[in-house]
Amino acid sequence: MTPTTPTTPTTPGPAARPPLTARPRPAAAPLPTSPPVRRAPATTTPVAAPVPAARPRIEGDWFLLPAPRPDAAVRLFCFPHAGGDATAFTPLARALAPATEVWALRPPARGGRSRDPMPADFAALTAEVARVIAPHLAPGRRAAFYGQSFGALLAYEVARALPADRRPELVVVAGAPSPAEWTERESKDLDAAELLRLTGLEELVSADPELVELALGGIRTDLAVSATYRHQPHPPLASALYALAGAEDPMLATTDLSGWAAHTRGAFEQLVLPGGHLLATVDRPGPVDLLTSLLHSLPTGRAAADPTASTATATASATATVSATATVSATAIATEEQPSW
């Protein structure tokens, strides 16, 4: 009898993502007064298991890389909410790997930077973050910004403060009114404890009085900085801009975020997603499907975002749906950082 050679079973690779359908805006068409709000349909498709990655590392004082991927095609810089820390984006970083490397901002006056002073006002904070982020946005490297609440406003203002050839191709803002509509409501009408409750993160720290105090201290610091923000009219960005709102957000007066449209000449879209005020947290990865689609649509090379140009090349519009039930199991990473809130 002729012996048979055993075969090794193969494991199918990840399914290819469908191509995105480009929907460029006509070059001469004015921005609509009130773009329609698109509600992302909920699905029950689970998110694929996180991809194993290298150990988390800290880059300088300002950035945490929860899942380092030096060969990733895209860098996504994430900006946390008021009182939040870089560890809030650990599940998101693991879910987006290996195609995208997340660089999460480590604000001063919390976590591993508890002894570092926060800049005196919002303008100073913006200038400092722009200074430290610019070297990591070399021309030719694909990059995008994602910010939540206070972090959404900071992400936008930092993008605007950067030199034209260092600006990201994409800015995604979540849970925040447009700069022109930004108010001091959070600092005037809410104390830190109320804000902690409304973000839905109170239960994560309530069992530990020390964590509660750390969380409240970070929120108070950021509310004081937020109160100094003053919007100044300026030319819109050429970057594509997507504005996200959680359908159950108790802090937004409305899920209509069309005011952001006036702040970009690039592609614009607003979407309502399942969730509350914070979409990405230390125990939830956030809008993984949407961000994956948007990041995969970025051009292979960065086009200069010239604020004086009359038109801009529109980026592709994402058509991927966002899962309402998708979760990625992750815990706070073992670094010097405190859990985020």
Secondary structure, 3 states (H helix, E strand, C coil): CCCCCCCCCCCCCCCCCCCCCCCCCCCCCCCCCCCCEEECCCCCCCCCCCCCCCCCEEECCCEEECCCCCCCCEEEEEECCCCCCHHHHHHHHHHHCCCEEEEEECCCCCHHHCCCCCCCCHHHHHHHHHHHHHHHCCCCCEEEEEEECHHHHHHHHHHHHCCHHHCCCEEEEECCCCHHHCCCHHHHHCCHHHHHHHCCCHHHHCCCHHHHHHHHHHHHHHHHHHCCCCCCCCCCECCEEEEEEECCCCCCCCCCCHHHHHHECCCEEEEEECCCCCCCECCECCCHHHHHHHHHCCCCCCCCCCCCCCCCCCCCCCCCCCCCCCCCCCCCCCCCCCCCC
